[in-house]
Amino acid sequence: MRLPYVPNPPATSNEEEETILQRVLARRGDRGLIPLDRALLHSFPVADGWNTFLGSIRTKTSLSADIREIAICRVAVINQAWFEWSHHAPLLTQAGFPDEALKLLERDAQNPPTDAELSAVMSPKQIAVFRYTEAMTTTVKVPDEVFAELRRHFSDKEVVEITATVGAYNCVSRFLVALDVGEMNR
């Protein structure tokens, strides 16, 4: 980490900070604060907003676990956010995603899998999310044909949720890599 982590748990200086800390701890549950929290808690207001926003993205959307985690994991690979990858690849595996598909997801963005490779181990819905995530993350502008394919498989609500997930985890990955949270990116 390029900054020192705050103590675990950090000291609070007022009731508002204590309330924020308790919300973060409640979201994390038994595992307690992770390095990301201990970086964010340098700024209690930022940690609070992050906790609320990312908590919603992770636990309150209608997306299936595989769809959500494909987006998160592909962002992690493209942005080389290995802390993010280490936390989300196991969740994707738990969602029943096959190891062969995980290996394709982990391929460098400069050498992405072909459509044939993807279709051998992923569903059309999963491939649409993979391609959409790649476009959003690498060029920001999504080609019409990539968007049209996503729309073929998902409702308006799901498209918004997928887009928010990809955008949110691009934010997460950039924070993690810039500060080397988890000491996996230097």
C-alpha positions in Angstrom: 0.0 0.0 0.0 1.3 3.4 -0.9 -0.2 4.9 2.2 -0.3 3.4 5.7 -3.5 1.5 6.4 -5.6 2.9 9.1 -5.6 0.8 12.3 -8.1 -2.0 12.6 -10.4 -0.7 13.7 -9.6 3.0 13.2 -10.1 5.6 15.8 -13.2 7.7 15.3 -13.4 11.4 16.4 -17.2 11.8 16.5 -20.5 10.0 16.4 -20.9 10.3 12.7 -17.6 8.6 12.1 -18.5 5.9 14.5 -21.8 5.3 12.7 -20.0 5.1 9.4 -17.5 2.6 10.8 -20.3 0.5 12.2 -22.0 0.4 8.7 -18.8 -0.7 7.1 -18.2 -3.4 9.7 -21.8 -4.6 9.4 -21.5 -5.0 5.6 -18.2 -7.0 6.1 -19.6 -9.2 8.7 -17.4 -11.8 10.4 -14.4 -11.2 8.2 -14.1 -7.7 9.5 -12.3 -4.9 7.7 -10.4 -5.8 4.5 -7.4 -3.8 3.2 -9.7 -1.8 0.9 -11.7 -0.6 3.9 -8.5 0.3 5.8 -7.5 2.4 2.8 -10.9 4.1 2.4 -11.3 4.9 6.1 -8.7 7.6 5.8 -11.8 9.5 4.7 -14.9 8.5 6.5 -17.3 10.2 4.1 -15.6 8.5 1.1 -15.7 5.1 2.9 -19.4 5.7 3.7 -20.4 6.5 0.1 -18.3 3.6 -1.2 -19.8 1.2 1.2 -23.4 2.2 0.3 -22.8 2.2 -3.5 -20.7 -0.9 -3.8 -22.9 -2.7 -1.2 -25.8 -2.0 -3.5 -23.9 -3.1 -6.6 -22.8 -6.3 -5.0 -25.9 -7.4 -3.1 -29.0 -5.5 -4.2 -29.2 -5.9 -8.0 -31.2 -8.5 -9.8 -28.2 -9.9 -11.6 -27.2 -13.6 -11.2 -23.9 -14.2 -9.5 -22.2 -15.4 -12.7 -23.2 -12.4 -14.7 -22.2 -9.9 -12.0 -18.9 -11.7 -11.3 -18.0 -12.1 -15.0 -18.2 -8.3 -15.3 -16.2 -7.7 -12.1 -13.5 -10.2 -12.9 -13.0 -9.1 -16.5 -12.6 -5.5 -15.3 -10.0 -6.7 -12.8 -8.0 -8.5 -15.5 -8.1 -5.7 -18.0 -7.0 -3.2 -15.3 -4.6 -5.6 -13.7 -6.3 -5.2 -10.3 -5.2 -8.4 -8.8 -6.6 -7.7 -5.3 -10.0 -7.4 -7.0 -9.4 -10.6 -9.0 -8.4 -12.5 -5.9 -11.6 -11.7 -4.1 -14.0 -12.1 -7.1 -12.7 -15.1 -9.1 -13.6 -17.5 -6.2 -17.1 -16.0 -6.2 -17.4 -16.7 -9.9 -16.2 -20.3 -9.4 -18.8 -20.7 -6.6 -21.5 -19.5 -9.0 -20.7 -22.6 -11.1 -18.4 -20.9 -13.7 -16.2 -23.6 -15.2 -12.4 -23.4 -14.9 -11.9 -23.4 -18.7 -14.1 -20.3 -18.9 -12.2 -18.7 -16.0 -8.9 -19.1 -17.8 -10.4 -17.3 -20.8 -11.7 -14.5 -18.6 -8.2 -14.1 -17.2 -6.6 -13.7 -20.6 -4.9 -10.4 -21.3 -7.0 -7.7 -23.1 -4.3 -7.6 -25.8 -4.9 -11.2 -26.5 -8.7 -11.7 -25.9 -10.4 -15.0 -26.5 -12.1 -15.5 -29.8 -15.8 -15.9 -30.2 -15.2 -19.7 -30.8 -13.2 -20.1 -27.6 -15.8 -18.2 -25.6 -18.8 -20.1 -27.1 -17.2 -23.4 -26.3 -17.4 -22.7 -22.5 -19.8 -19.8 -22.0 -23.5 -19.1 -22.7 -24.5 -16.3 -25.2 -25.6 -14.2 -22.2 -22.2 -14.6 -20.5 -20.4 -13.8 -23.7 -22.5 -10.6 -24.2 -21.5 -9.4 -20.7 -17.9 -10.3 -21.4 -17.9 -8.3 -24.6 -19.8 -5.4 -23.1 -17.4 -5.2 -20.1 -14.4 -5.3 -22.4 -15.8 -2.4 -24.5 -16.7 -0.3 -21.5 -13.4 -0.9 -19.8 -11.0 -0.6 -22.7 -12.6 2.1 -25.0 -15.5 3.4 -22.8 -17.6 3.8 -26.0 -19.6 0.6 -26.6 -20.0 -0.4 -30.3 -23.7 -0.6 -31.4 -23.4 -4.3 -32.2 -22.0 -5.1 -28.7 -24.8 -3.1 -27.1 -27.4 -4.8 -29.3 -26.2 -8.2 -28.3 -26.4 -7.3 -24.6 -30.0 -6.0 -25.2 -31.0 -9.3 -26.8 -30.4 -11.1 -23.5 -31.2 -8.6 -20.8 -34.0 -6.3 -19.6 -33.6 -2.5 -19.4 -33.2 -2.9 -15.6 -30.5 -5.6 -16.1 -28.6 -3.5 -18.7 -28.5 -0.6 -16.2 -27.3 -2.9 -13.4 -24.6 -4.5 -15.6 -23.5 -1.0 -16.8 -23.4 0.2 -13.2 -21.4 -2.9 -12.1 -18.8 -2.5 -14.8 -18.5 1.3 -14.1 -18.3 0.7 -10.3 -15.6 -1.9 -10.6 -13.6 0.2 -13.0 -13.6 2.8 -10.2 -12.7 0.1 -7.6 -9.9 -1.3 -9.8 -8.4 2.1 -10.4 -8.4 2.9 -6.6 -6.8 -0.5 -5.8 -4.1 -0.2 -8.4 -3.2 3.4 -7.9 -2.8 2.9 -4.1 -1.5 -0.7 -4.4 -4.1 -1.9 -1.9 -3.3 -5.4 -0.9 0.2 -5.0 -2.2 -0.5 -6.9 -5.4 0.2 -4.2 -8.1 3.7 -2.8 -7.6 
